Amino acid sequence: RDAMAPLPPTFEARLASARALTPGVRELTFERVDGQPMVFEPGQWVSAVFGQAKRSYSIASHPDDSPRFEIAVTRVPNGPASTHLHALEPGGLLRFTGPQGFFTRSGALSSAPALFVATGTGVTPMRSMLRAAAPTSVPVWLVLGVRREEDLIYEDEFRDLARRHPAFRFEPTLSQPGAPWTGRRGYVQTHVRALWDELSAVTGAGQPPPHAFVCGLERMVGSVRDLLRKEMGLPRQQVHSERYD
């Protein structure tokens, strides 16, 4: 850490509500106890404090000047942090530090077409970005990879967004699809090149070039970064990534 960088603030928050997004993922809505607005940039994360340990979670909601924020937590077998968060009841208190992080789509980036590439809860910072951005004509395409259809978090929300805003495309892909599934199959890496080429082709004259935002487990992030940077020759400035393992 830069010795001159200020430490992120610490605050206490109360669980306001919770809901299951999938069989293994729980969304938790927290509210700052001090009542201060939760100020952050879409794409940033907070760390939950468990004694001497911390676990980081991307904020899934968008800044709305309220003290509330949402995170989505995958249940990890024998994982003390996720076990605690999956059992936490409304009213329960937890200490956080943050927000932090540079995986954001602010400033000039918000006007550039984007390909979002995510697996599992790696889509949560992108949900925050999508909810914060006013619907525009700038193409934003999301390819979300999970194992089975039941694992698609925020599926109804993303499909509804795509119906209402033609510039947004939702492209889920399943690595273990059931027989009725008619959508994309395989890992996200399988689809990135074709989607990028198609997105680049529809990027209008005078628009900035597309940017890629990649979030998920380290193996996927590294694979997609190598594909975009090394195989496809994209400049470093157009590829943004964050891993969470």
C-alpha positions in Angstrom: 0.0 0.0 0.0 1.2 3.5 -0.7 2.4 4.9 2.6 0.7 8.2 1.8 -2.6 6.8 0.8 -5.3 7.3 3.4 -6.8 4.2 5.1 -10.3 3.5 3.9 -13.0 4.5 6.5 -14.5 2.0 8.9 -18.3 2.0 9.6 -20.9 -0.2 11.2 -24.0 -1.3 9.2 -27.1 -3.2 10.1 -28.7 -5.9 7.9 -31.9 -4.4 6.6 -33.1 -7.3 4.5 -31.9 -10.4 2.7 -33.0 -12.7 -0.2 -31.8 -15.7 -2.0 -30.7 -14.9 -5.6 -29.9 -18.6 -6.4 -29.6 -21.8 -4.3 -26.0 -20.7 -3.3 -26.0 -16.9 -3.4 -27.6 -14.6 -0.9 -28.1 -10.9 -1.5 -27.8 -8.7 1.7 -29.0 -5.1 2.0 -27.1 -3.2 4.7 -27.8 0.2 6.1 -25.1 2.4 7.7 -25.8 2.8 11.4 -24.6 6.4 11.3 -27.2 7.3 8.7 -24.6 8.8 6.4 -25.1 8.3 2.6 -23.2 5.4 1.3 -20.8 7.2 -1.1 -19.0 5.0 -3.7 -18.3 4.7 -7.4 -20.1 1.9 -9.2 -17.7 -1.1 -9.4 -16.1 -0.5 -6.0 -16.0 -3.0 -3.1 -16.2 -3.0 0.7 -14.5 -5.4 3.2 -16.6 -7.0 5.9 -14.6 -7.4 9.2 -14.7 -10.6 11.1 -12.4 -10.2 14.0 -8.9 -10.1 12.6 -10.1 -11.3 9.2 -11.6 -9.4 6.3 -13.6 -10.5 3.2 -14.1 -8.2 0.3 -17.4 -7.9 -1.6 -18.3 -5.8 -4.6 -21.2 -3.5 -4.1 -24.1 -4.7 -6.2 -26.3 -1.6 -5.9 -25.8 1.9 -7.2 -25.2 5.1 -5.3 -28.6 6.7 -4.5 -27.6 9.1 -1.7 -29.1 6.7 0.9 -27.2 4.9 3.7 -28.0 1.5 2.1 -25.9 -0.8 -0.1 -26.2 -4.4 -1.4 -23.7 -7.2 -1.7 -24.2 -10.8 -3.0 -22.4 -13.6 -1.1 -21.7 -17.1 -2.4 -22.0 -19.8 0.2 -18.6 -21.4 0.5 -18.5 -24.8 2.2 -16.7 -24.5 5.5 -16.1 -20.8 4.8 -16.6 -18.9 8.1 -17.4 -15.5 6.5 -19.9 -16.8 4.0 -21.5 -19.1 6.6 -21.9 -16.1 8.9 -23.4 -13.9 6.2 -25.8 -16.6 5.0 -27.0 -17.0 8.6 -27.2 -13.3 9.6 -30.7 -12.2 10.4 -32.1 -8.7 9.7 -31.1 -6.3 12.5 -27.7 -8.0 12.8 -24.6 -5.7 12.9 -21.4 -5.9 10.9 -18.3 -3.7 10.6 -17.1 -2.7 7.2 -14.1 -0.8 5.7 -14.3 0.9 2.3 -15.3 1.6 -0.3 -12.2 0.9 -2.3 -11.2 -0.2 -5.8 -10.4 1.1 -9.3 -12.7 -1.2 -11.3 -15.0 1.5 -12.3 -16.6 2.9 -15.5 -16.6 6.6 -14.6 -15.8 9.7 -16.5 -15.0 9.3 -20.2 -15.3 5.5 -19.9 -19.1 5.9 -19.4 -19.6 7.0 -23.0 -17.6 4.2 -24.5 -19.2 1.0 -25.7 -18.5 -1.9 -23.3 -18.3 -5.7 -23.2 -18.9 -6.9 -19.7 -17.5 -10.4 -19.0 -18.4 -12.0 -15.7 -18.7 -15.3 -14.0 -20.9 -15.9 -10.9 -21.0 -13.0 -8.4 -18.3 -11.3 -10.6 -21.3 -9.7 -12.2 -22.2 -7.6 -9.1 -20.0 -4.6 -9.8 -21.4 -4.6 -13.4 -24.9 -4.6 -12.0 -23.9 -1.5 -10.0 -22.6 0.2 -13.2 -25.7 -0.7 -15.2 -28.0 0.6 -12.5 -26.1 3.8 -12.2 -25.9 4.6 -15.9 -28.9 6.3 -17.4 -30.2 4.3 -20.4 -28.4 5.6 -23.4 -27.7 4.5 -27.0 -24.1 3.4 -26.1 -23.9 -0.4 -26.6 -23.2 -2.3 -23.4 -23.2 -6.1 -23.7 -22.9 -8.5 -20.8 -21.8 -12.2 -21.1 -22.4 -14.0 -17.8 -21.1 -17.5 -17.3 -22.4 -19.9 -14.7 -22.8 -23.7 -14.4 -26.5 -24.1 -14.6 -29.5 -21.9 -15.4 -30.5 -21.8 -11.7 -27.2 -20.2 -10.9 -27.9 -17.0 -13.1 -28.0 -14.2 -10.6 -30.2 -11.2 -11.5 -31.3 -13.0 -14.6 -34.8 -11.5 -14.6 -33.4 -8.0 -14.1 -30.9 -8.3 -16.9 -33.5 -9.8 -19.3 -35.9 -7.0 -18.5 -33.2 -4.4 -19.0 -32.4 -5.9 -22.4 -36.1 -5.8 -23.4 -36.4 -2.1 -22.5 -33.1 -0.9 -23.8 -31.9 -2.2 -27.2 -28.4 -1.0 -26.6 -28.0 -3.5 -23.8 -27.5 -7.1 -24.6 -27.6 -10.0 -22.1 -25.7 -13.1 -23.2 -25.8 -15.8 -20.5 -23.7 -18.9 -21.1 -23.9 -22.2 -19.2 -21.0 -24.7 -18.7 -23.4 -27.4 -17.5 -26.7 -26.7 -19.4 -29.8 -28.8 -19.1 -31.5 -30.2 -22.1 -34.1 -27.4 -22.4 -31.4 -24.6 -22.6 -31.3 -23.0 -26.0 -28.8 -20.2 -25.2 -25.0 -20.0 -25.3 -23.0 -23.0 -23.9 -19.5 -23.3 -22.5 -17.2 -20.9 -20.7 -17.3 -17.2 -21.3 -13.9 -17.4 -23.0 -15.6 -19.3 -25.9 -17.7 -16.3 -26.8 -15.6 -13.2 -26.1 -13.9 -12.9 -29.5 -17.1 -13.1 -31.5 -18.9 -10.7 -29.2 -16.0 -8.3 -29.3 -15.8 -8.4 -33.1 -19.6 -7.8 -33.3 -19.6 -5.0 -30.8 -16.7 -3.3 -32.6 -18.6 -3.6 -35.9 -21.6 -1.7 -34.5 -19.6 1.0 -32.8 -20.5 4.1 -34.6 -18.2 6.6 -36.2 -17.1 9.2 -33.7 -17.7 6.9 -30.8 -14.7 5.9 -28.6 -13.5 2.3 -29.1 -15.1 -0.4 -26.9 -13.7 -1.3 -23.5 -13.7 -4.7 -21.9 -14.6 -5.1 -18.2 -13.8 -8.6 -16.8 -14.6 -9.8 -13.3 -14.6 -13.3 -11.7 -12.3 -16.0 -10.5 -8.6 -15.6 -11.3 -8.4 -18.4 -13.9 -11.2 -16.9 -16.0 -9.9 -13.3 -15.7 -6.4 -14.3 -16.7 -7.7 -16.3 -19.6 -9.9 -13.5 -21.0 -7.1 -10.9 -20.4 -4.7 -13.0 -22.4 -7.2 -13.5 -25.2 -8.0 -9.8 -25.4 -4.4 -8.4 -24.9 -2.1 -11.1 -26.3 -4.2 -12.9 -29.0 -6.4 -10.0 -30.1 -3.9 -7.2 -29.5 -6.0 -4.8 -27.5 -4.2 -2.0 -25.8 -3.9 -2.2 -22.0 -6.1 0.9 -21.6 -9.1 -0.9 -23.1 -9.1 -3.9 -20.8 -10.2 -3.5 -17.1 -10.3 -6.4 -14.8 -10.8 -7.5 -11.2 -10.5 -11.0 -9.7 -12.0 -12.1 -6.3 -10.0 -15.2 -5.3 
